[in-house]
Amino acid sequence: MSMKLAPEIKFNKNGYEIRTDVLEMAKEITLQEYKAKFGEWEMSVEKNKDGSVTHKVKMPDFPNMDIFLANAERLYSFINQGK
């Protein structure tokens, strides 16, 4: 005999919860972008004749809160457009 589960009830999120979710998405996107750029930097190692190592690509700066917030603003603007 199979047991039926009660239907899942979803409540609408308030503005604070939505902004928190958008900030989390922006953080993840920003960190993924950083990791990709860091990986590119790691792969750009070039060994010189004297044994020293140089990189063809500049090491990316770790994102700060301003970058996270700017990306969150872009996502939030997109959401508000309804497209």
N, C-alpha and C positions, 0 to 999 in steps of 0.2 A: 504494500500500500504506500503510495507516494504522499508526502506531506506538502501541502500548499503553503507557500510563504505569503505573508501579507504583502500587499502592493507597497512599493517604495513610495514614500511621500517626500516630495521635494519642495522646499520653501524657497521663495525668492531671496536673493542675497541683498543685504543693504549696501549702501555706497561704500562704507568702510571695508566690507568684505571683498567687494569687487575691486577696489583700489589695491587691497592687499594681494589679491590674486594676480592683478596686472603687474604689480611690482615684482612678484615672484617670477612671473613669466619673463619680465624684462631682465631680471637677474640671471636666469638660466640662459637666455639668448646671449646676453653680454658675456657670460663666462664661457659659453661654447665658442663664441667668436674669438675670445682671448686664447682659448686652448688651441684653436686651429692656427692662429697666428704664431703662438709659441711653438707649436709643432713644426711650422714652416721655418721658424728661426733655428730650431734644433737641427733640422735637416739641411740647413744651408752652411754647415761647417765645411771649411776648406783648410786642409793642412798645407802650410807653407813649406818651402824648401829647408828653412832653418828649424823646422819642427814645431813652430808656433801655429796656433789655430786662429783663424778669422772666420767671420760670418758674412755672407753675402746680403743677408737681410737684417735689418735693425731689430733688436729685441723689443717686443711690444711692452708698453707700460701696463701694469696691472690696473684694471678699471677701478675708479673711485666712485663714491656715492653720486657725484654729479653725473657721471656717465650712466649709472643705473637709473637715476631719476629722469634723465633726458630720454632714454629708451622707453621708460614706462610712460612718459608723456606722449611719445609717438604712438605707442600701442593704444593708450587711452583715447587719443584723438581719433584713431582709426575706428575704435569701437563706437564712439559717439557719432561717427558719420553714418553708421548703420549699413555700411557696405561690406 
